[in-house]
Amino acid sequence: MRLLTLFLAVLSLSTLSCLKDVSPEEQLEIDIQKIKDYLVANNLTATETPSGLHYIITQEGTGGNPTLSSNVTVKYKGYLLDGMVFDQTSGSATATFPLANLIEAWQEGIPLLKKGGKGTFFSPSALAYGPNGVSGIPGNSVLIFEIELVNF
């Protein structure tokens, strides 16, 4: 029994060390497959950009689109594929940010929205926090953001 436990421990460590050696390109492929699996499991259809960002515009909005130099005012919810919410605005609260200071997924996704528009964005880890993650978000996490562009 001890030998089996030792074997399983070594196998687990070997597997974990192999996971750390994944190239950015391989991680992107893994993330895109996770996004596609999530979309299928939830009967969703999204548009994919060349970077791997997937999005669904859920409310069109009006007027023009913000640019990278815009300050954007948004309502949002960010969560992992398992549904764990890691950040959000609450109630009628909004948050204003310089778009250029945000993660790449937001820099690419928010300009797809018009004022009053809403979208759901599925971000590969490379367009978010990468292999290191940040407080409460594990490294190489695919992230989902529901964003309403209130103003810019």
RODREN-236938 format. One record per residue (C-alpha): residue number from 1; residue in one letter; x, y, z. Coordinates in steps of 0.1 Angstrom, whole numbers. Each point is the difference from the previous one (the first is absolute). Layout:
RODREN-236938
@num NUM	residuo a	x X	y Y	z Z;
...
//
This chain:
RODREN-236938
@num 1	residuo m	x 0	y 0	z 0;
@num 2	residuo r	x 29	y 24	z 8;
@num 3	residuo l	x 16	y -8	z -33;
@num 4	residuo l	x -33	y 9	z -18;
@num 5	residuo t	x -3	y 32	z 19;
@num 6	residuo l	x 36	y 9	z -7;
@num 7	residuo f	x -5	y -8	z -37;
@num 8	residuo l	x -31	y 22	z -2;
@num 9	residuo a	x 18	y 29	z 17;
@num 10	residuo v	x 29	y -2	z -24;
@num 11	residuo l	x -24	y -2	z -30;
@num 12	residuo s	x -19	y 30	z 13;
@num 13	residuo l	x 32	y 20	z 4;
@num 14	residuo s	x 12	y -10	z -34;
@num 15	residuo t	x -33	y 11	z -16;
@num 16	residuo l	x 1	y 33	z 18;
@num 17	residuo s	x 35	y 7	z -10;
@num 18	residuo c	x -9	y -8	z -36;
@num 19	residuo l	x -29	y 25	z 1;
@num 20	residuo k	x 24	y 28	z 10;
@num 21	residuo d	x 20	y -6	z -32;
@num 22	residuo v	x -29	y 8	z -23;
@num 23	residuo s	x 9	y 26	z -26;
@num 24	residuo p	x -21	y 32	z -4;
@num 25	residuo e	x -12	y -14	z -33;
@num 26	residuo e	x -10	y -33	z 15;
@num 27	residuo q	x -17	y 18	z 29;
@num 28	residuo l	x -20	y 21	z -25;
@num 29	residuo e	x -12	y -32	z -17;
@num 30	residuo i	x -10	y -15	z 34;
@num 31	residuo d	x -19	y 32	z 10;
@num 32	residuo i	x -18	y 2	z -34;
@num 33	residuo q	x -11	y -36	z 4;
@num 34	residuo k	x -13	y 7	z 35;
@num 35	residuo i	x -19	y 30	z -13;
@num 36	residuo k	x -15	y -21	z -29;
@num 37	residuo d	x -9	y -28	z 24;
@num 38	residuo y	x -17	y 26	z 23;
@num 39	residuo l	x -19	y 15	z -28;
@num 40	residuo v	x -13	y -34	z -12;
@num 41	residuo a	x -9	y -11	z 35;
@num 42	residuo n	x -20	y 32	z 5;
@num 43	residuo n	x -15	y 0	z -35;
@num 44	residuo l	x 16	y 34	z -9;
@num 45	residuo t	x 13	y 13	z -33;
@num 46	residuo a	x 28	y 25	z 1;
@num 47	residuo t	x 22	y 18	z -25;
@num 48	residuo e	x 38	y -7	z 2;
@num 49	residuo t	x 26	y 27	z -6;
@num 50	residuo p	x 35	y -9	z -14;
@num 51	residuo s	x 14	y 4	z 36;
@num 52	residuo g	x -23	y -27	z 13;
@num 53	residuo l	x -25	y 23	z 18;
@num 54	residuo h	x -35	y -13	z -4;
@num 55	residuo y	x -29	y 24	z 4;
@num 56	residuo i	x -38	y 3	z -1;
@num 57	residuo i	x -16	y 34	z -4;
@num 58	residuo t	x -32	y -4	z 21;
@num 59	residuo q	x -12	y 36	z -5;
@num 60	residuo e	x 10	y 22	z -29;
@num 61	residuo g	x 2	y 35	z 15;
@num 62	residuo t	x 1	y 32	z -21;
@num 63	residuo g	x 25	y 25	z -13;
@num 64	residuo g	x 36	y -5	z -5;
@num 65	residuo n	x 26	y -23	z 16;
@num 66	residuo p	x 26	y 9	z 25;
@num 67	residuo t	x 37	y -1	z -10;
@num 68	residuo l	x 31	y -10	z 20;
@num 69	residuo s	x 4	y 36	z 10;
@num 70	residuo s	x -35	y 2	z 15;
@num 71	residuo n	x -10	y 0	z 37;
@num 72	residuo v	x -27	y -26	z 3;
@num 73	residuo t	x -28	y -2	z 25;
@num 74	residuo v	x -13	y -35	z 5;
@num 75	residuo k	x -20	y -24	z 20;
@num 76	residuo y	x 16	y -34	z 0;
@num 77	residuo k	x 2	y -35	z 15;
@num 78	residuo g	x 31	y -21	z -3;
@num 79	residuo y	x 0	y -37	z 7;
@num 80	residuo l	x 18	y -33	z -7;
@num 81	residuo l	x -13	y -28	z -21;
@num 82	residuo d	x -13	y -18	z 31;
@num 83	residuo g	x -22	y 31	z 8;
@num 84	residuo m	x 22	y 14	z 29;
@num 85	residuo v	x -4	y 38	z -1;
@num 86	residuo f	x 33	y 17	z 7;
@num 87	residuo d	x -11	y 37	z -6;
@num 88	residuo q	x -31	y 20	z -9;
@num 89	residuo t	x -17	y 33	z 4;
@num 90	residuo s	x -31	y -3	z 21;
@num 91	residuo g	x -35	y 14	z -5;
@num 92	residuo s	x 0	y 32	z -19;
@num 93	residuo a	x 37	y 7	z 7;
@num 94	residuo t	x 24	y 6	z -29;
@num 95	residuo a	x 38	y 1	z -3;
@num 96	residuo t	x 20	y 23	z -23;
@num 97	residuo f	x 34	y -10	z -14;
@num 98	residuo p	x 24	y 12	z -27;
@num 99	residuo l	x -5	y -28	z -25;
@num 100	residuo a	x 37	y 0	z -8;
@num 101	residuo n	x 8	y -11	z 36;
@num 102	residuo l	x -23	y -31	z 0;
@num 103	residuo i	x 8	y -36	z -9;
@num 104	residuo e	x 2	y -8	z -37;
@num 105	residuo a	x -33	y -18	z -1;
@num 106	residuo w	x -17	y 33	z 11;
@num 107	residuo q	x 21	y 21	z -24;
@num 108	residuo e	x -12	y -22	z -28;
@num 109	residuo g	x -35	y -7	z 11;
@num 110	residuo i	x -14	y 33	z 13;
@num 111	residuo p	x 6	y 18	z -34;
@num 112	residuo l	x -24	y -26	z -15;
@num 113	residuo l	x -28	y 16	z 22;
@num 114	residuo k	x -19	y 32	z -6;
@num 115	residuo k	x -13	y 22	z 28;
@num 116	residuo g	x -27	y -19	z 19;
@num 117	residuo g	x 12	y -33	z -16;
@num 118	residuo k	x 6	y -32	z 19;
@num 119	residuo g	x 21	y -30	z -8;
@num 120	residuo t	x 15	y -31	z 14;
@num 121	residuo f	x 37	y -6	z -6;
@num 122	residuo f	x 18	y -33	z 4;
@num 123	residuo s	x 37	y 8	z 5;
@num 124	residuo p	x 29	y -24	z -5;
@num 125	residuo s	x 25	y 3	z 29;
@num 126	residuo a	x 26	y 18	z -22;
@num 127	residuo l	x -25	y 29	z -5;
@num 128	residuo a	x -6	y 3	z 38;
@num 129	residuo y	x 25	y -9	z 27;
@num 130	residuo g	x 20	y -27	z -16;
@num 131	residuo p	x 19	y -28	z 18;
@num 132	residuo n	x 4	y 20	z 32;
@num 133	residuo g	x -36	y 9	z 7;
@num 134	residuo v	x -9	y 27	z 26;
@num 135	residuo s	x -17	y 0	z 34;
@num 136	residuo g	x -27	y -27	z -1;
@num 137	residuo i	x 5	y -8	z -37;
@num 138	residuo p	x 22	y -30	z -6;
@num 139	residuo g	x 27	y 1	z -27;
@num 140	residuo n	x -10	y -10	z -36;
@num 141	residuo s	x -37	y 6	z 8;
@num 142	residuo v	x -25	y 6	z -28;
@num 143	residuo l	x -22	y 29	z 12;
@num 144	residuo i	x -35	y 10	z -9;
@num 145	residuo f	x -11	y 36	z 2;
@num 146	residuo e	x -36	y 14	z -3;
@num 147	residuo i	x 5	y 37	z -9;
@num 148	residuo e	x -24	y 28	z -5;
@num 149	residuo l	x 16	y 31	z -15;
@num 150	residuo v	x -18	y 28	z 18;
@num 151	residuo n	x 20	y 29	z -15;
@num 152	residuo f	x 33	y 11	z -15;
//
